[in-house]
Amino acid sequence: MFDEIKKLDNTYIANTYNRFNVAFKSGKGATLYDFNDKKYIDFSTGIGVNAFGVSDDEWVKAITEQANRLSHMSNLYYTLPQAQLAHMLCAKTGMKKVFFANSGAEANEGAIKTARKYSHDKYNEARSEIITLVNSFHGRTITTLKATGQDVFHKNFYPFTEGFTYAKANDIEDVKAHINENTCAIMMELVQGEGGVLPLDKEFVKNVEKIAKEKDLILIIDEVQTGNGRTGYLYAYQGFGINPDIVTTAKGIGGGLPLGAILFNEKTEKVLGFGDHATTFGGNPIVTAGALSIIERLNDEFLDAVKLKGQYIMEYCKGIKNVESVSGMGMMIGIKCNKPARDIVSKCLENGLICLTAKDKIRFLPPLNISTTELEEGLKIFKKVVEE
Ligand SMILES: *Cc1c(COP(=O)(O)O)cnc(C)c1O
């Protein structure tokens, strides 16, 4: 079966993915099976998407019940799960309003539009520049590629959207040096994910918030990867003690279905008006019904368990031979070894552990509710591979 899938894929799927040599057939939570019925422990969650693992019972119930009731209607009409999810997100964060999109890049596009419109309405059209951080990742659309502070993404697809400039992470003087009369926003991840699982310094983040307030710059926090319990907080900014003007998220919020969200505070909630932004699928009833089943379970007790599990994983990995450093926050973890990350990830896969890379690191994004048994099993495989 696998050979057939591979042949079809290689023949008909565009060549954009350098896939690992496996196709998964089924699974539950953190345990997956391939088409040869080989078992795997999953520390990747579809890149931070399956917050409660694959095919989680509560989530499956929520989406199937909604699919049987009402599968899709357009945003021209009110729908129950979307309204409930927006309410839940605002109640748990103190943000004021939500716009639902389909992905992280789209959520960031909407945030960028909002920041620019705020500035155009209040100041002038030239005040449209956005500062992002070197080594950031914000998406794959033409605009979010340019927002991404990595030169490798700024080729082939010219012309890119203008108006982005990149400051060094954890260097407040460099952020200040990038501000001019045309700056309208600062956008950043609090733990740079694709950039190598690098948490920002708390003091730097606080200082960025302070400068943004002073200069009336919209502070956009990209929580596409860090959000929805991943870091041991519902949103990582809550752990940094700041109040962003806009928070974007996606990945884990949908529990496995495509959903992005833009959260607005009191300063930005009214910037976009009728007709300024829209989407056909965004906040679809099935997707938001699934998201409700995810977000409602992310209470303080659950988030404390995420923090503890994250600490346990980090300590365990620090004790492994050939590990050079461990970074991260909650259950978003990066591990640098003295061997190439992709080789280790391939070896882990052969040995029944699914994990990711982030630049030169191995990255773990396990299901937030992974059992102790599965966690131990996965870590043992990792240790064996890295130490051999
Ligand atoms: C994954 C990611 C994105 C892009 O999300 P998509 O859903 O793939 O468009 C944007 N920002 C961050 C921080 C991400 O990790």
The ligand as an ORCA input file, in Angstrom:
! r2SCAN-3c Opt
* xyz 0 1
  C       3.319     28.116     11.171
  C       3.465     29.554     11.448
  C       2.878     30.535     10.616
  C       2.167     30.165      9.336
  O       0.992     29.443      9.579
  P       0.243     28.708      8.357
  O      -0.991     28.141      8.997
  O       1.177     27.660      7.838
  O      -0.059     29.744      7.352
  C       2.980     31.853     10.984
  N       3.627     32.220     12.100
  C       4.205     31.321     12.927
  C       4.880     31.789     14.159
  C       4.155     29.967     12.624
  O       4.755     29.073     13.423
*
